[in-house]
Amino acid sequence: MYARPINPSDIIPVRGAYPHRTRLPAVPGFEGVGIVEAVGPGVSNQMLGRRVLPLKGENTWQDVVKTLEQHTIIVPNDIDDQSASQLYINPVTAWLICTEVLKLTYGDTLIVNAGDLRSDESLHRSQKSMDLS
């Protein structure tokens, strides 16, 4: 793993929440970006050396994370590691809030009050991409 953000959802299990999902002791972290260093049986060697997001990645606050090929997204070269490492949880959540929960469409107005910095930024990007005011 080359970059891994500290997300509020990473801290919750450290404090003992989600005991059904995370058994302590455990390495925290749900997001990050890294380079594929090895592949298992049935996985193309073309994945070697590729920068990827390990979706459904857990324990990303360590140097090596093992995940399934279908849970990886190749990161384009024009996205830096820090930005890529934060592309999973907050942006997807913001997009789903706008499109699935609020069912916003082009031209609607979105007002965000008392959000944290990452969620505000993700909602703002969703707002711009959907042409919301």
ABEGO torsion letter per residue (X at the ends): XABBBBBAAAAAAAAGBGAAABBOBBBBEABEBBBBABBBBGBBAAABGBBBBBBGBBGAABABBBBBAAABBBBBAABBAAAAAAAAAAAAAAAAAAAAAAGBBBGBBBBBBGBBAAAAAAAAAAAAAAGBX
